[in-house]
Amino acid sequence: MDKKHIYLARHGDIGLGREKRYIGQSDLSLSALGKQQASLLKEIFSRVPLDNIYCSDLGRAQQTADIIASAHQILPKARVELRELNMGTWEGKAFSEIRADYPKEFKNRGEDIANYSPPRGESFYDCYKRVIPVFESLTKSDESTILIVGHAGLNRVILCRVLGIPLENVFRLEQSYGCYNLISQEGLEYRLRYLNQTVNNDLYKMD
């Protein structure tokens, strides 16, 4: 098999401010800042010979993919399997709210981040089982250079697979709004070449 290049990007900012929230599969749009970040990604990928673009079917990822794709003659392909982790009844709520209202559950998730599922939600392991078969099927295609536009949690799961590290380490892998990662594949071997790359611009902020 020839060497394949897989770019993995995160959607742009969604205007939530500094307070951390469980967004999960809530279908939010890009903020004005997020659209600027997506435009910067468009500039970067305008110089990359992409064969195809895949994305989550959630609005913020599709918007980012559409902006990037406007530099190419490509229509992004949305996949429901590439959605963010489902946070169930915690979706839309601030970390501080969950810590106060569900202290036991919040503690349990922190102690078993790979396997704990919020009420009616998914664990990182559930997400892994959903997304990795799709990711691996894309890497087996004939396309030599692809872009996947996903989410922070989803990307971290894929990166754990690529690096061969346990899901317990998922939050050691930073994923900024509008970042991109580069994975190369040769045969059955993956190699992470770039992690959490952003343009040197104050538009970008960490999650």
C-alpha positions in Angstrom: 0.0 0.0 0.0 1.2 3.5 -0.9 1.6 6.0 1.9 -1.6 7.7 2.9 -2.0 11.1 4.6 -5.0 11.6 6.9 -5.6 15.2 8.2 -7.8 15.3 11.3 -9.2 18.8 12.1 -11.4 20.1 14.8 -14.3 22.5 14.0 -14.0 26.2 14.8 -15.2 28.0 17.9 -18.8 27.9 18.9 -19.0 31.0 21.1 -19.4 29.5 24.5 -16.9 31.7 26.3 -14.5 30.5 29.0 -16.8 28.3 31.1 -16.5 24.7 30.2 -19.6 22.9 29.2 -20.6 19.4 28.1 -21.7 20.1 24.5 -21.7 16.5 23.1 -24.1 16.1 20.2 -25.9 19.4 20.7 -26.2 20.8 17.2 -24.5 24.2 17.5 -23.3 26.5 14.8 -19.9 28.2 14.4 -19.4 31.6 16.0 -18.0 34.6 14.0 -14.6 33.6 15.5 -15.2 30.0 14.4 -15.9 31.0 10.9 -12.6 33.0 10.8 -10.8 29.9 12.1 -12.4 27.8 9.4 -11.3 30.3 6.8 -7.7 30.1 8.1 -8.0 26.3 7.7 -9.2 26.8 4.2 -6.1 28.8 3.4 -3.9 26.0 4.8 -5.7 23.2 3.0 -5.9 25.1 -0.3 -2.3 24.1 -0.7 -3.0 20.4 0.1 -4.1 18.0 -2.7 -7.1 16.5 -0.9 -8.9 13.6 -2.5 -11.8 13.8 -0.2 -13.3 15.5 2.9 -15.3 13.7 5.6 -17.0 15.2 8.6 -19.4 14.8 11.4 -23.0 15.5 10.5 -23.3 18.1 13.3 -23.6 21.6 12.1 -20.4 23.1 13.5 -18.3 20.3 11.8 -20.2 20.5 8.5 -19.8 24.3 8.4 -16.1 24.0 8.9 -15.8 21.3 6.3 -17.8 23.3 3.8 -15.6 26.4 4.2 -12.5 24.3 3.7 -14.0 22.5 0.8 -14.8 25.8 -1.0 -11.1 25.9 -2.0 -11.5 22.5 -3.7 -13.9 20.8 -6.1 -15.0 18.5 -3.3 -18.4 18.1 -1.6 -17.8 17.0 2.1 -19.3 13.7 3.0 -21.1 13.8 6.4 -21.0 10.7 8.6 -23.2 10.3 11.7 -20.5 8.0 13.1 -18.1 10.9 13.3 -20.3 12.8 15.8 -18.9 14.0 19.1 -19.3 11.9 22.3 -22.9 11.8 23.4 -23.1 13.3 26.9 -26.7 12.4 27.5 -28.5 14.4 30.2 -25.4 16.4 30.9 -25.4 18.0 27.4 -25.4 21.8 27.5 -24.6 21.9 31.2 -21.5 23.6 32.7 -18.9 21.4 34.4 -19.5 23.4 37.6 -23.2 22.6 37.5 -22.6 18.8 37.1 -20.0 18.9 39.8 -22.5 20.5 42.2 -25.6 18.5 41.2 -24.1 15.1 40.5 -21.0 15.0 42.7 -20.8 11.2 42.9 -21.3 10.8 39.1 -18.8 13.5 38.3 -16.2 11.8 40.6 -16.9 8.4 39.1 -16.3 9.7 35.6 -13.1 11.4 36.6 -11.9 8.1 38.1 -12.8 6.0 35.0 -12.8 8.3 32.1 -12.6 5.5 29.5 -15.6 3.5 30.6 -18.0 5.8 32.5 -21.1 6.8 30.7 -23.2 9.9 31.8 -26.9 9.1 32.1 -28.2 8.3 28.6 -24.8 9.1 27.1 -21.7 7.4 25.9 -18.3 6.5 27.4 -15.1 7.1 25.5 -15.0 3.4 24.9 -18.5 3.5 23.4 -17.3 6.3 21.1 -14.2 4.3 20.2 -16.4 1.3 19.1 -18.5 3.7 17.0 -15.8 5.7 15.3 -12.7 3.5 14.9 -14.3 1.1 12.4 -15.3 4.1 10.2 -11.9 5.7 10.6 -10.1 2.4 9.6 -12.4 1.9 6.6 -11.5 5.4 5.4 -7.8 4.7 5.7 -8.3 1.6 3.6 -9.8 3.5 0.7 -7.9 4.2 -2.5 -7.7 7.9 -1.6 -4.2 9.0 -0.8 -4.9 12.3 1.1 -8.1 12.9 3.1 -9.4 15.3 5.6 -11.7 14.4 8.5 -13.4 17.3 10.3 -14.5 16.2 13.8 -14.7 17.2 17.4 -12.3 17.4 20.4 -13.5 14.1 22.0 -13.8 12.3 18.7 -10.4 13.4 17.6 -8.8 12.3 20.8 -10.2 8.9 20.5 -8.8 8.5 17.0 -5.4 9.8 18.1 -5.4 7.3 21.0 -5.8 4.6 18.3 -3.1 6.0 16.1 -0.6 6.3 19.0 -1.6 2.9 20.5 -2.2 4.4 23.9 -5.1 3.6 26.4 -8.2 5.8 26.4 -7.4 6.7 30.0 -4.9 9.1 28.4 -7.4 10.8 26.2 -7.2 14.2 27.9 -3.4 14.3 27.5 -4.0 15.1 23.8 -4.9 18.7 23.4 -7.3 19.7 20.6 -7.8 23.4 20.1 -10.7 25.0 18.2 -9.7 25.0 14.5 -6.7 22.8 15.0 -5.4 20.1 12.6 -3.4 16.9 13.1 -1.5 14.9 10.4 -1.4 11.1 10.4 0.5 9.1 7.9 -0.2 5.5 7.2 1.9 2.9 5.4 0.6 -0.6 5.4 -0.9 -1.3 8.8 1.3 1.3 10.5 0.1 4.7 11.6 2.4 7.6 12.5 1.4 10.9 14.0 3.4 13.6 12.3 1.7 16.7 13.7 -0.5 17.2 16.7 -2.8 20.1 17.5 -1.4 22.5 14.9 -2.8 26.0 14.7 -2.0 29.1 12.8 0.1 31.5 14.9 -2.8 33.8 15.3 -4.7 35.1 18.4 -8.0 33.9 16.8 -7.1 30.5 18.2 -7.9 29.5 21.7 -7.5 26.3 23.6 -10.4 24.2 24.8 
